[in-house]
Amino acid sequence: MIVPFQNKKNPGGLSPCIGVCVMDEETEWCKGCYRTLEEITTWRRLTLVEQRKVLLAVTHRRLSAGRTEEGEQGF
């Protein structure tokens, strides 16, 4: 089960955004939320199922970067 991300910018929502909007040139992921630019720009238009798929991908990216908790720097 994917648990919604908890953050001050979007309390109670599914968005993984934590307000650190800087793209990593090597991975092309946001350093804050680990989404691609396309995932960020289309987020509000995605269905709930599509958002959950992105959240799953974000979880894998965060873990592969060595970041296990929100706010923990892996880059």
ABEGO torsion letter per residue (X at the ends): XBBBBBBAABBGBABABAGBBBBBAAAGBBAAAGBBAAAAAAAAABBAAAAAAAAAAAAAAAAAAGBABBGBBAX
